[in-house]
Amino acid sequence: MSKAVGIAVIRNLVKRRLRHLMRDRLDQLPAGSLVVVRALPGAGEADHDQLARDLDTALQRLLGGAPRCSGPPGDTPRSPGRGPGGSAR
């Protein structure tokens, strides 16, 4: 965990909270899944409930429950160097 999260005491608190929160959500993941949870700098200032909401949002995105971008429908990112329809230019 990055020192940007806070001093060692805060980093360990965040680590314990995230571990506890994730333990309660493991049944949402497919069997054999490997997940890395990364605490961002603001995690040190977040309370338990905020961490839980953020973790739930991240898991929903991971499992396909929420859209990843807010662009108009049909506006999907394309690979660089590809023209319309995915063909090479």
TIPA-641510 format. One record per atom (N, C-alpha, C, O): residue number from 1; atom name; x, y, z. Coordinates in nm, 4 decimals. Layout:
N
seq=NUM | atom=CA | X=X | Y=Y | Z=Z
...
This chain:
89
seq=1 | atom=N | X=0.0850 | Y=-0.1163 | Z=0.0000
seq=1 | atom=CA | X=0.0000 | Y=0.0000 | Z=0.0000
seq=1 | atom=C | X=0.0900 | Y=0.1232 | Z=0.0000
seq=1 | atom=O | X=0.1919 | Y=0.1279 | Z=0.0689
seq=2 | atom=N | X=0.0510 | Y=0.2201 | Z=-0.0768
seq=2 | atom=CA | X=0.1309 | Y=0.3405 | Z=-0.0945
seq=2 | atom=C | X=0.1315 | Y=0.4283 | Z=0.0307
seq=2 | atom=O | X=0.0333 | Y=0.4346 | Z=0.1045
seq=3 | atom=N | X=0.2424 | Y=0.4946 | Z=0.0522
seq=3 | atom=CA | X=0.2517 | Y=0.5884 | Z=0.1639
seq=3 | atom=C | X=0.1606 | Y=0.7087 | Z=0.1435
seq=3 | atom=O | X=0.1370 | Y=0.7852 | Z=0.2370
seq=4 | atom=N | X=0.1092 | Y=0.7262 | Z=0.0220
seq=4 | atom=CA | X=0.0163 | Y=0.8357 | Z=-0.0046
seq=4 | atom=C | X=-0.1157 | Y=0.8164 | Z=0.0703
seq=4 | atom=O | X=-0.1903 | Y=0.9123 | Z=0.0904
seq=5 | atom=N | X=-0.1445 | Y=0.6930 | Z=0.1115
seq=5 | atom=CA | X=-0.2670 | Y=0.6649 | Z=0.1869
seq=5 | atom=C | X=-0.2574 | Y=0.7256 | Z=0.3263
seq=5 | atom=O | X=-0.3584 | Y=0.7688 | Z=0.3819
seq=6 | atom=N | X=-0.1385 | Y=0.7295 | Z=0.3828
seq=6 | atom=CA | X=-0.1200 | Y=0.7864 | Z=0.5158
seq=6 | atom=C | X=-0.0019 | Y=0.7226 | Z=0.5860
seq=6 | atom=O | X=0.0738 | Y=0.6452 | Z=0.5273
seq=7 | atom=N | X=0.0119 | Y=0.7568 | Z=0.7124
seq=7 | atom=CA | X=0.1202 | Y=0.6980 | Z=0.7916
seq=7 | atom=C | X=0.0908 | Y=0.5500 | Z=0.8140
seq=7 | atom=O | X=-0.0186 | Y=0.5027 | Z=0.7833
seq=8 | atom=N | X=0.1876 | Y=0.4778 | Z=0.8670
seq=8 | atom=CA | X=0.1765 | Y=0.3321 | Z=0.8809
seq=8 | atom=C | X=0.0500 | Y=0.2893 | Z=0.9552
seq=8 | atom=O | X=-0.0146 | Y=0.1919 | Z=0.9165
seq=9 | atom=N | X=0.0151 | Y=0.3602 | Z=1.0598
seq=9 | atom=CA | X=-0.1041 | Y=0.3245 | Z=1.1375
seq=9 | atom=C | X=-0.2292 | Y=0.3339 | Z=1.0502
seq=9 | atom=O | X=-0.3157 | Y=0.2466 | Z=1.0564
seq=10 | atom=N | X=-0.2390 | Y=0.4386 | Z=0.9696
seq=10 | atom=CA | X=-0.3546 | Y=0.4581 | Z=0.8813
seq=10 | atom=C | X=-0.3545 | Y=0.3533 | Z=0.7703
seq=10 | atom=O | X=-0.4590 | Y=0.2967 | Z=0.7382
seq=11 | atom=N | X=-0.2373 | Y=0.3272 | Z=0.7115
seq=11 | atom=CA | X=-0.2293 | Y=0.2253 | Z=0.6057
seq=11 | atom=C | X=-0.2747 | Y=0.0898 | Z=0.6577
seq=11 | atom=O | X=-0.3474 | Y=0.0182 | Z=0.5889
seq=12 | atom=N | X=-0.2327 | Y=0.0542 | Z=0.7781
seq=12 | atom=CA | X=-0.2736 | Y=-0.0743 | Z=0.8351
seq=12 | atom=C | X=-0.4224 | Y=-0.0773 | Z=0.8661
seq=12 | atom=O | X=-0.4870 | Y=-0.1807 | Z=0.8491
seq=13 | atom=N | X=-0.4775 | Y=0.0341 | Z=0.9111
seq=13 | atom=CA | X=-0.6209 | Y=0.0419 | Z=0.9366
seq=13 | atom=C | X=-0.6991 | Y=0.0209 | Z=0.8071
seq=13 | atom=O | X=-0.7956 | Y=-0.0553 | Z=0.8036
seq=14 | atom=N | X=-0.6567 | Y=0.0890 | Z=0.7011
seq=14 | atom=CA | X=-0.7230 | Y=0.0748 | Z=0.5711
seq=14 | atom=C | X=-0.7100 | Y=-0.0691 | Z=0.5218
seq=14 | atom=O | X=-0.8060 | Y=-0.1262 | Z=0.4701
seq=15 | atom=N | X=-0.5928 | Y=-0.1269 | Z=0.5376
seq=15 | atom=CA | X=-0.5707 | Y=-0.2653 | Z=0.4941
seq=15 | atom=C | X=-0.6648 | Y=-0.3608 | Z=0.5679
seq=15 | atom=O | X=-0.7254 | Y=-0.4485 | Z=0.5062
seq=16 | atom=N | X=-0.6767 | Y=-0.3439 | Z=0.6987
seq=16 | atom=CA | X=-0.7659 | Y=-0.4311 | Z=0.7771
seq=16 | atom=C | X=-0.9116 | Y=-0.4112 | Z=0.7371
seq=16 | atom=O | X=-0.9870 | Y=-0.5078 | Z=0.7254
seq=17 | atom=N | X=-0.9511 | Y=-0.2862 | Z=0.7163
seq=17 | atom=CA | X=-1.0898 | Y=-0.2595 | Z=0.6755
seq=17 | atom=C | X=-1.1208 | Y=-0.3218 | Z=0.5398
seq=17 | atom=O | X=-1.2243 | Y=-0.3860 | Z=0.5226
seq=18 | atom=N | X=-1.0308 | Y=-0.3026 | Z=0.4438
seq=18 | atom=CA | X=-1.0540 | Y=-0.3581 | Z=0.3103
seq=18 | atom=C | X=-1.0548 | Y=-0.5105 | Z=0.3127
seq=18 | atom=O | X=-1.1351 | Y=-0.5734 | Z=0.2437
seq=19 | atom=N | X=-0.9669 | Y=-0.5692 | Z=0.3908
seq=19 | atom=CA | X=-0.9640 | Y=-0.7150 | Z=0.4020
seq=19 | atom=C | X=-1.0961 | Y=-0.7665 | Z=0.4592
seq=19 | atom=O | X=-1.1522 | Y=-0.8643 | Z=0.4098
seq=20 | atom=N | X=-1.1446 | Y=-0.7002 | Z=0.5632
seq=20 | atom=CA | X=-1.2715 | Y=-0.7391 | Z=0.6249
seq=20 | atom=C | X=-1.3879 | Y=-0.7216 | Z=0.5264
seq=20 | atom=O | X=-1.4725 | Y=-0.8100 | Z=0.5134
seq=21 | atom=N | X=-1.3914 | Y=-0.6085 | Z=0.4583
seq=21 | atom=CA | X=-1.4984 | Y=-0.5828 | Z=0.3623
seq=21 | atom=C | X=-1.4951 | Y=-0.6829 | Z=0.2473
seq=21 | atom=O | X=-1.5996 | Y=-0.7307 | Z=0.2032
seq=22 | atom=N | X=-1.3771 | Y=-0.7139 | Z=0.1996
seq=22 | atom=CA | X=-1.3650 | Y=-0.8071 | Z=0.0874
seq=22 | atom=C | X=-1.4060 | Y=-0.9479 | Z=0.1287
seq=22 | atom=O | X=-1.4664 | Y=-1.0206 | Z=0.0499
seq=23 | atom=N | X=-1.3739 | Y=-0.9861 | Z=0.2506
seq=23 | atom=CA | X=-1.4106 | Y=-1.1189 | Z=0.3002
seq=23 | atom=C | X=-1.5618 | Y=-1.1401 | Z=0.2909
seq=23 | atom=O | X=-1.6079 | Y=-1.2490 | Z=0.2567
seq=24 | atom=N | X=-1.6382 | Y=-1.0357 | Z=0.3215
seq=24 | atom=CA | X=-1.7844 | Y=-1.0453 | Z=0.3163
seq=24 | atom=C | X=-1.8383 | Y=-1.0496 | Z=0.1737
seq=24 | atom=O | X=-1.9555 | Y=-1.0814 | Z=0.1533
seq=25 | atom=N | X=-1.7554 | Y=-1.0183 | Z=0.0753
seq=25 | atom=CA | X=-1.8014 | Y=-1.0089 | Z=-0.0632
seq=25 | atom=C | X=-1.7423 | Y=-1.1175 | Z=-0.1544
seq=25 | atom=O | X=-1.7682 | Y=-1.1174 | Z=-0.2748
seq=26 | atom=N | X=-1.6652 | Y=-1.2076 | Z=-0.0997
seq=26 | atom=CA | X=-1.6008 | Y=-1.3104 | Z=-0.1816
seq=26 | atom=C | X=-1.7007 | Y=-1.3983 | Z=-0.2557
seq=26 | atom=O | X=-1.6710 | Y=-1.4478 | Z=-0.3644
seq=27 | atom=N | X=-1.8185 | Y=-1.4181 | Z=-0.1979
seq=27 | atom=CA | X=-1.9177 | Y=-1.5036 | Z=-0.2630
seq=27 | atom=C | X=-1.9735 | Y=-1.4421 | Z=-0.3916
seq=27 | atom=O | X=-2.0381 | Y=-1.5121 | Z=-0.4696
seq=28 | atom=N | X=-1.9501 | Y=-1.3138 | Z=-0.4151
seq=28 | atom=CA | X=-1.9949 | Y=-1.2482 | Z=-0.5382
seq=28 | atom=C | X=-1.9044 | Y=-1.2814 | Z=-0.6567
seq=28 | atom=O | X=-1.9440 | Y=-1.2651 | Z=-0.7721
seq=29 | atom=N | X=-1.7836 | Y=-1.3278 | Z=-0.6280
seq=29 | atom=CA | X=-1.6851 | Y=-1.3534 | Z=-0.7328
seq=29 | atom=C | X=-1.6943 | Y=-1.4973 | Z=-0.7822
seq=29 | atom=O | X=-1.7276 | Y=-1.5876 | Z=-0.7054
seq=30 | atom=N | X=-1.6648 | Y=-1.5187 | Z=-0.9102
seq=30 | atom=CA | X=-1.6595 | Y=-1.6560 | Z=-0.9602
seq=30 | atom=C | X=-1.5504 | Y=-1.7348 | Z=-0.8878
seq=30 | atom=O | X=-1.4496 | Y=-1.6786 | Z=-0.8450
seq=31 | atom=N | X=-1.5719 | Y=-1.8642 | Z=-0.8748
seq=31 | atom=CA | X=-1.4745 | Y=-1.9501 | Z=-0.8069
seq=31 | atom=C | X=-1.3384 | Y=-1.9394 | Z=-0.8750
seq=31 | atom=O | X=-1.3294 | Y=-1.9378 | Z=-0.9977
seq=32 | atom=N | X=-1.2343 | Y=-1.9321 | Z=-0.7954
seq=32 | atom=CA | X=-1.0985 | Y=-1.9259 | Z=-0.8476
seq=32 | atom=C | X=-1.0539 | Y=-1.7872 | Z=-0.8904
seq=32 | atom=O | X=-0.9448 | Y=-1.7720 | Z=-0.9454
seq=33 | atom=N | X=-1.1355 | Y=-1.6860 | Z=-0.8662
seq=33 | atom=CA | X=-1.1006 | Y=-1.5492 | Z=-0.9061
seq=33 | atom=C | X=-0.9847 | Y=-1.4958 | Z=-0.8233
seq=33 | atom=O | X=-0.9708 | Y=-1.5270 | Z=-0.7050
seq=34 | atom=N | X=-0.9032 | Y=-1.4158 | Z=-0.8873
seq=34 | atom=CA | X=-0.7970 | Y=-1.3429 | Z=-0.8193
seq=34 | atom=C | X=-0.8267 | Y=-1.1945 | Z=-0.8361
seq=34 | atom=O | X=-0.8462 | Y=-1.1470 | Z=-0.9479
seq=35 | atom=N | X=-0.8300 | Y=-1.1224 | Z=-0.7266
seq=35 | atom=CA | X=-0.8630 | Y=-0.9802 | Z=-0.7307
seq=35 | atom=C | X=-0.7589 | Y=-0.9038 | Z=-0.6503
seq=35 | atom=O | X=-0.7203 | Y=-0.9455 | Z=-0.5411
seq=36 | atom=N | X=-0.7143 | Y=-0.7925 | Z=-0.7051
seq=36 | atom=CA | X=-0.6241 | Y=-0.7030 | Z=-0.6338
seq=36 | atom=C | X=-0.7028 | Y=-0.5778 | Z=-0.5984
seq=36 | atom=O | X=-0.7607 | Y=-0.5134 | Z=-0.6860
seq=37 | atom=N | X=-0.7050 | Y=-0.5438 | Z=-0.4714
seq=37 | atom=CA | X=-0.7724 | Y=-0.4224 | Z=-0.4259
seq=37 | atom=C | X=-0.6637 | Y=-0.3225 | Z=-0.3904
seq=37 | atom=O | X=-0.5782 | Y=-0.3490 | Z=-0.3059
seq=38 | atom=N | X=-0.6681 | Y=-0.2083 | Z=-0.4554
seq=38 | atom=CA | X=-0.5661 | Y=-0.1056 | Z=-0.4358
seq=38 | atom=C | X=-0.6290 | Y=0.0146 | Z=-0.3670
seq=38 | atom=O | X=-0.7303 | Y=0.0671 | Z=-0.4131
seq=39 | atom=N | X=-0.5701 | Y=0.0572 | Z=-0.2586
seq=39 | atom=CA | X=-0.6199 | Y=0.1738 | Z=-0.1862
seq=39 | atom=C | X=-0.5590 | Y=0.2999 | Z=-0.2457
seq=39 | atom=O | X=-0.4371 | Y=0.3112 | Z=-0.2577
seq=40 | atom=N | X=-0.6432 | Y=0.3930 | Z=-0.2823
seq=40 | atom=CA | X=-0.5978 | Y=0.5213 | Z=-0.3338
seq=40 | atom=C | X=-0.5737 | Y=0.6175 | Z=-0.2179
seq=40 | atom=O | X=-0.6171 | Y=0.5908 | Z=-0.1058
seq=41 | atom=N | X=-0.5052 | Y=0.7289 | Z=-0.2432
seq=41 | atom=CA | X=-0.4706 | Y=0.8208 | Z=-0.1340
seq=41 | atom=C | X=-0.5872 | Y=0.8629 | Z=-0.0442
seq=41 | atom=O | X=-0.5676 | Y=0.8787 | Z=0.0763
seq=42 | atom=N | X=-0.7054 | Y=0.8813 | Z=-0.0976
seq=42 | atom=CA | X=-0.8194 | Y=0.9238 | Z=-0.0168
seq=42 | atom=C | X=-0.8720 | Y=0.8176 | Z=0.0780
seq=42 | atom=O | X=-0.9533 | Y=0.8479 | Z=0.1653
seq=43 | atom=N | X=-0.8274 | Y=0.6938 | Z=0.0625
seq=43 | atom=CA | X=-0.8777 | Y=0.5844 | Z=0.1462
seq=43 | atom=C | X=-0.8441 | Y=0.6043 | Z=0.2932
seq=43 | atom=O | X=-0.9175 | Y=0.5579 | Z=0.3803
seq=44 | atom=N | X=-0.7348 | Y=0.6721 | Z=0.3212
seq=44 | atom=CA | X=-0.6960 | Y=0.6956 | Z=0.4598
seq=44 | atom=C | X=-0.7903 | Y=0.7877 | Z=0.5336
seq=44 | atom=O | X=-0.7980 | Y=0.7835 | Z=0.6564
seq=45 | atom=N | X=-0.8624 | Y=0.8710 | Z=0.4601
seq=45 | atom=CA | X=-0.9563 | Y=0.9653 | Z=0.5211
seq=45 | atom=C | X=-1.1001 | Y=0.9149 | Z=0.5176
seq=45 | atom=O | X=-1.1881 | Y=0.9735 | Z=0.5807
seq=46 | atom=N | X=-1.1244 | Y=0.8065 | Z=0.4442
seq=46 | atom=CA | X=-1.2599 | Y=0.7534 | Z=0.4308
seq=46 | atom=C | X=-1.2968 | Y=0.6695 | Z=0.5529
seq=46 | atom=O | X=-1.2124 | Y=0.6014 | Z=0.6110
seq=47 | atom=N | X=-1.4239 | Y=0.6757 | Z=0.5904
seq=47 | atom=CA | X=-1.4686 | Y=0.5906 | Z=0.7000
seq=47 | atom=C | X=-1.5057 | Y=0.4524 | Z=0.6452
seq=47 | atom=O | X=-1.5014 | Y=0.4291 | Z=0.5245
seq=48 | atom=N | X=-1.5415 | Y=0.3632 | Z=0.7343
seq=48 | atom=CA | X=-1.5725 | Y=0.2249 | Z=0.6974
seq=48 | atom=C | X=-1.6851 | Y=0.2185 | Z=0.5942
seq=48 | atom=O | X=-1.6765 | Y=0.1430 | Z=0.4973
seq=49 | atom=N | X=-1.7900 | Y=0.2973 | Z=0.6145
seq=49 | atom=CA | X=-1.9045 | Y=0.2947 | Z=0.5230
seq=49 | atom=C | X=-1.8671 | Y=0.3441 | Z=0.3837
seq=49 | atom=O | X=-1.9135 | Y=0.2891 | Z=0.2838
seq=50 | atom=N | X=-1.7839 | Y=0.4468 | Z=0.3764
seq=50 | atom=CA | X=-1.7413 | Y=0.4983 | Z=0.2455
seq=50 | atom=C | X=-1.6547 | Y=0.3957 | Z=0.1733
seq=50 | atom=O | X=-1.6700 | Y=0.3755 | Z=0.0529
seq=51 | atom=N | X=-1.5644 | Y=0.3309 | Z=0.2458
seq=51 | atom=CA | X=-1.4832 | Y=0.2256 | Z=0.1837
seq=51 | atom=C | X=-1.5728 | Y=0.1131 | Z=0.1320
seq=51 | atom=O | X=-1.5487 | Y=0.0589 | Z=0.0241
seq=52 | atom=N | X=-1.6757 | Y=0.0782 | Z=0.2084
seq=52 | atom=CA | X=-1.7679 | Y=-0.0275 | Z=0.1661
seq=52 | atom=C | X=-1.8413 | Y=0.0126 | Z=0.0381
seq=52 | atom=O | X=-1.8545 | Y=-0.0683 | Z=-0.0537
seq=53 | atom=N | X=-1.8886 | Y=0.1366 | Z=0.0317
seq=53 | atom=CA | X=-1.9583 | Y=0.1834 | Z=-0.0894
seq=53 | atom=C | X=-1.8640 | Y=0.1829 | Z=-0.2095
seq=53 | atom=O | X=-1.9016 | Y=0.1390 | Z=-0.3183
seq=54 | atom=N | X=-1.7423 | Y=0.2314 | Z=-0.1896
seq=54 | atom=CA | X=-1.6455 | Y=0.2350 | Z=-0.2995
seq=54 | atom=C | X=-1.6090 | Y=0.0944 | Z=-0.3464
seq=54 | atom=O | X=-1.5959 | Y=0.0699 | Z=-0.4663
seq=55 | atom=N | X=-1.5929 | Y=0.0034 | Z=-0.2527
seq=55 | atom=CA | X=-1.5610 | Y=-0.1346 | Z=-0.2884
seq=55 | atom=C | X=-1.6775 | Y=-0.1986 | Z=-0.3634
seq=55 | atom=O | X=-1.6559 | Y=-0.2695 | Z=-0.4617
seq=56 | atom=N | X=-1.7999 | Y=-0.1746 | Z=-0.3185
seq=56 | atom=CA | X=-1.9173 | Y=-0.2285 | Z=-0.3880
seq=56 | atom=C | X=-1.9267 | Y=-0.1747 | Z=-0.5307
seq=56 | atom=O | X=-1.9587 | Y=-0.2490 | Z=-0.6234
seq=57 | atom=N | X=-1.8991 | Y=-0.0464 | Z=-0.5477
seq=57 | atom=CA | X=-1.9016 | Y=0.0135 | Z=-0.6814
seq=57 | atom=C | X=-1.7961 | Y=-0.0505 | Z=-0.7708
seq=57 | atom=O | X=-1.8233 | Y=-0.0822 | Z=-0.8866
seq=58 | atom=N | X=-1.6770 | Y=-0.0693 | Z=-0.7176
seq=58 | atom=CA | X=-1.5695 | Y=-0.1314 | Z=-0.7959
seq=58 | atom=C | X=-1.6044 | Y=-0.2750 | Z=-0.8336
seq=58 | atom=O | X=-1.5780 | Y=-0.3180 | Z=-0.9459
seq=59 | atom=N | X=-1.6632 | Y=-0.3488 | Z=-0.7410
seq=59 | atom=CA | X=-1.7014 | Y=-0.4871 | Z=-0.7710
seq=59 | atom=C | X=-1.8129 | Y=-0.4927 | Z=-0.8749
seq=59 | atom=O | X=-1.8135 | Y=-0.5814 | Z=-0.9603
seq=60 | atom=N | X=-1.9070 | Y=-0.3991 | Z=-0.8685
seq=60 | atom=CA | X=-2.0128 | Y=-0.3948 | Z=-0.9696
seq=60 | atom=C | X=-1.9536 | Y=-0.3704 | Z=-1.1075
seq=60 | atom=O | X=-1.9936 | Y=-0.4342 | Z=-1.2049
seq=61 | atom=N | X=-1.8587 | Y=-0.2784 | Z=-1.1159
seq=61 | atom=CA | X=-1.7929 | Y=-0.2519 | Z=-1.2445
seq=61 | atom=C | X=-1.7170 | Y=-0.3749 | Z=-1.2921
seq=61 | atom=O | X=-1.7219 | Y=-0.4101 | Z=-1.4099
seq=62 | atom=N | X=-1.6471 | Y=-0.4397 | Z=-1.2002
seq=62 | atom=CA | X=-1.5692 | Y=-0.5581 | Z=-1.2343
seq=62 | atom=C | X=-1.6581 | Y=-0.6700 | Z=-1.2870
seq=62 | atom=O | X=-1.6228 | Y=-0.7385 | Z=-1.3830
seq=63 | atom=N | X=-1.7720 | Y=-0.6877 | Z=-1.2245
seq=63 | atom=CA | X=-1.8610 | Y=-0.7984 | Z=-1.2592
seq=63 | atom=C | X=-1.9613 | Y=-0.7621 | Z=-1.3680
seq=63 | atom=O | X=-2.0473 | Y=-0.8432 | Z=-1.4024
seq=64 | atom=N | X=-1.9512 | Y=-0.6413 | Z=-1.4223
seq=64 | atom=CA | X=-2.0373 | Y=-0.6022 | Z=-1.5333
seq=64 | atom=C | X=-2.1704 | Y=-0.5445 | Z=-1.4926
seq=64 | atom=O | X=-2.2619 | Y=-0.5387 | Z=-1.5748
seq=65 | atom=N | X=-2.1849 | Y=-0.5018 | Z=-1.3689
seq=65 | atom=CA | X=-2.3123 | Y=-0.4492 | Z=-1.3226
seq=65 | atom=C | X=-2.3324 | Y=-0.3015 | Z=-1.3475
seq=65 | atom=O | X=-2.4443 | Y=-0.2521 | Z=-1.3332
seq=66 | atom=N | X=-2.2281 | Y=-0.2292 | Z=-1.3843
seq=66 | atom=CA | X=-2.2401 | Y=-0.0856 | Z=-1.4073
seq=66 | atom=C | X=-2.1567 | Y=-0.0488 | Z=-1.5291
seq=66 | atom=O | X=-2.0516 | Y=-0.1085 | Z=-1.5524
seq=67 | atom=N | X=-2.2021 | Y=0.0485 | Z=-1.6069
seq=67 | atom=CA | X=-2.1255 | Y=0.0890 | Z=-1.7248
seq=67 | atom=C | X=-1.9921 | Y=0.1509 | Z=-1.6856
seq=67 | atom=O | X=-1.9801 | Y=0.2130 | Z=-1.5800
seq=68 | atom=N | X=-1.8926 | Y=0.1336 | Z=-1.7709
seq=68 | atom=CA | X=-1.7592 | Y=0.1854 | Z=-1.7428
seq=68 | atom=C | X=-1.7399 | Y=0.3272 | Z=-1.7921
seq=68 | atom=O | X=-1.6574 | Y=0.4005 | Z=-1.7376
seq=69 | atom=N | X=-1.8140 | Y=0.3674 | Z=-1.8937
seq=69 | atom=CA | X=-1.7968 | Y=0.5033 | Z=-1.9436
seq=69 | atom=C | X=-1.9336 | Y=0.5683 | Z=-1.9563
seq=69 | atom=O | X=-2.0358 | Y=0.4999 | Z=-1.9620
seq=70 | atom=N | X=-1.9345 | Y=0.6995 | Z=-1.9607
seq=70 | atom=CA | X=-2.0614 | Y=0.7705 | Z=-1.9664
seq=70 | atom=C | X=-2.0861 | Y=0.8297 | Z=-2.1042
seq=70 | atom=O | X=-2.1671 | Y=0.9212 | Z=-2.1188
seq=71 | atom=N | X=-2.0172 | Y=0.7783 | Z=-2.2051
seq=71 | atom=CA | X=-2.0349 | Y=0.8281 | Z=-2.3411
seq=71 | atom=C | X=-2.1687 | Y=0.7852 | Z=-2.3978
seq=71 | atom=O | X=-2.2386 | Y=0.7034 | Z=-2.3381
seq=72 | atom=N | X=-2.2049 | Y=0.8405 | Z=-2.5137
seq=72 | atom=CA | X=-2.3323 | Y=0.8039 | Z=-2.5750
seq=72 | atom=C | X=-2.3337 | Y=0.6571 | Z=-2.6163
seq=72 | atom=O | X=-2.2280 | Y=0.5997 | Z=-2.6428
seq=73 | atom=N | X=-2.4517 | Y=0.5954 | Z=-2.6221
seq=73 | atom=CA | X=-2.4603 | Y=0.4547 | Z=-2.6618
seq=73 | atom=C | X=-2.3968 | Y=0.4329 | Z=-2.7982
seq=73 | atom=O | X=-2.4113 | Y=0.5152 | Z=-2.8886
seq=74 | atom=N | X=-2.3278 | Y=0.3237 | Z=-2.8118
seq=74 | atom=CA | X=-2.2623 | Y=0.2920 | Z=-2.9381
seq=74 | atom=C | X=-2.1270 | Y=0.3576 | Z=-2.9538
seq=74 | atom=O | X=-2.0566 | Y=0.3311 | Z=-3.0512
seq=75 | atom=N | X=-2.0893 | Y=0.4424 | Z=-2.8602
seq=75 | atom=CA | X=-1.9603 | Y=0.5108 | Z=-2.8662
seq=75 | atom=C | X=-1.8589 | Y=0.4295 | Z=-2.7876
seq=75 | atom=O | X=-1.8346 | Y=0.4558 | Z=-2.6698
seq=76 | atom=N | X=-1.7999 | Y=0.3301 | Z=-2.8536
seq=76 | atom=CA | X=-1.7047 | Y=0.2430 | Z=-2.7861
seq=76 | atom=C | X=-1.5637 | Y=0.2791 | Z=-2.8283
seq=76 | atom=O | X=-1.5414 | Y=0.3170 | Z=-2.9433
seq=77 | atom=N | X=-1.4681 | Y=0.2681 | Z=-2.7371
seq=77 | atom=CA | X=-1.3301 | Y=0.2994 | Z=-2.7746
seq=77 | atom=C | X=-1.2765 | Y=0.1974 | Z=-2.8735
seq=77 | atom=O | X=-1.3107 | Y=0.0793 | Z=-2.8672
seq=78 | atom=N | X=-1.1929 | Y=0.2433 | Z=-2.9640
seq=78 | atom=CA | X=-1.1333 | Y=0.1548 | Z=-3.0639
seq=78 | atom=C | X=-0.9846 | Y=0.1441 | Z=-3.0392
seq=78 | atom=O | X=-0.9236 | Y=0.2313 | Z=-2.9772
seq=79 | atom=N | X=-0.9278 | Y=0.0373 | Z=-3.0878
seq=79 | atom=CA | X=-0.7834 | Y=0.0199 | Z=-3.0771
seq=79 | atom=C | X=-0.7144 | Y=0.1211 | Z=-3.1670
seq=79 | atom=O | X=-0.7644 | Y=0.1512 | Z=-3.2754
seq=80 | atom=N | X=-0.5998 | Y=0.1743 | Z=-3.1240
seq=80 | atom=CA | X=-0.5266 | Y=0.2674 | Z=-3.2100
seq=80 | atom=C | X=-0.4866 | Y=0.1991 | Z=-3.3403
seq=80 | atom=O | X=-0.4520 | Y=0.0810 | Z=-3.3421
seq=81 | atom=N | X=-0.4918 | Y=0.2744 | Z=-3.4474
seq=81 | atom=CA | X=-0.4516 | Y=0.2203 | Z=-3.5763
seq=81 | atom=C | X=-0.5612 | Y=0.1427 | Z=-3.6461
seq=81 | atom=O | X=-0.5376 | Y=0.0810 | Z=-3.7500
seq=82 | atom=N | X=-0.6791 | Y=0.1452 | Z=-3.5907
seq=82 | atom=CA | X=-0.7908 | Y=0.0732 | Z=-3.6513
seq=82 | atom=C | X=-0.8928 | Y=0.1735 | Z=-3.7041
seq=82 | atom=O | X=-0.9199 | Y=0.2754 | Z=-3.6405
seq=83 | atom=N | X=-0.9472 | Y=0.1445 | Z=-3.8174
seq=83 | atom=CA | X=-1.0499 | Y=0.2294 | Z=-3.8754
seq=83 | atom=C | X=-1.1874 | Y=0.1828 | Z=-3.8327
seq=83 | atom=O | X=-1.1995 | Y=0.0969 | Z=-3.7454
seq=84 | atom=N | X=-1.2916 | Y=0.2385 | Z=-3.8931
seq=84 | atom=CA | X=-1.4281 | Y=0.1956 | Z=-3.8609
seq=84 | atom=C | X=-1.4442 | Y=0.0461 | Z=-3.8854
seq=84 | atom=O | X=-1.3918 | Y=-0.0083 | Z=-3.9826
seq=85 | atom=N | X=-1.5161 | Y=-0.0179 | Z=-3.7974
seq=85 | atom=CA | X=-1.5386 | Y=-0.1605 | Z=-3.8112
seq=85 | atom=C | X=-1.4225 | Y=-0.2447 | Z=-3.7620
seq=85 | atom=O | X=-1.4263 | Y=-0.3671 | Z=-3.7738
seq=86 | atom=N | X=-1.3198 | Y=-0.1823 | Z=-3.7074
seq=86 | atom=CA | X=-1.2077 | Y=-0.2556 | Z=-3.6519
seq=86 | atom=C | X=-1.1034 | Y=-0.2981 | Z=-3.7534
seq=86 | atom=O | X=-1.0082 | Y=-0.3682 | Z=-3.7191
seq=87 | atom=N | X=-1.1206 | Y=-0.2558 | Z=-3.8799
seq=87 | atom=CA | X=-1.0231 | Y=-0.2956 | Z=-3.9812
seq=87 | atom=C | X=-0.9014 | Y=-0.2045 | Z=-3.9774
seq=87 | atom=O | X=-0.9102 | Y=-0.0886 | Z=-3.9370
seq=88 | atom=N | X=-0.7887 | Y=-0.2580 | Z=-4.0195
seq=88 | atom=CA | X=-0.6661 | Y=-0.1782 | Z=-4.0224
seq=88 | atom=C | X=-0.6776 | Y=-0.0718 | Z=-4.1301
seq=88 | atom=O | X=-0.7387 | Y=-0.0953 | Z=-4.2344
seq=89 | atom=N | X=-0.6202 | Y=0.0437 | Z=-4.1061
seq=89 | atom=CA | X=-0.6275 | Y=0.1544 | Z=-4.2025
seq=89 | atom=C | X=-0.5335 | Y=0.1344 | Z=-4.3165
seq=89 | atom=O | X=-0.5269 | Y=0.2182 | Z=-4.4065
